Amino acid sequence: MIYTLHSPVLVAAFATILLLSVYLLFRFILLVQSNGQSGVTEWVTEAKQCLLPRRERERPNGPDVAIKHPK
């Protein structure tokens, strides 16, 4: 029974890693081909955004929009 539960998880993990690797390689080739050496920098930035969780910008306490009322 343990084998039957682990098998789909391993297949899914392998497929996910494979597809992500193919996508990143494809984007790397396209960016370097179109932008030359600066494409590497663009690819690194794009890969980080794809793989790493986004951090929310810290907002100061208070309203999102400041409205100035006439006196």
Long-range contacts (C-beta under 8 A, 24 or more apart in sequence): 24-50
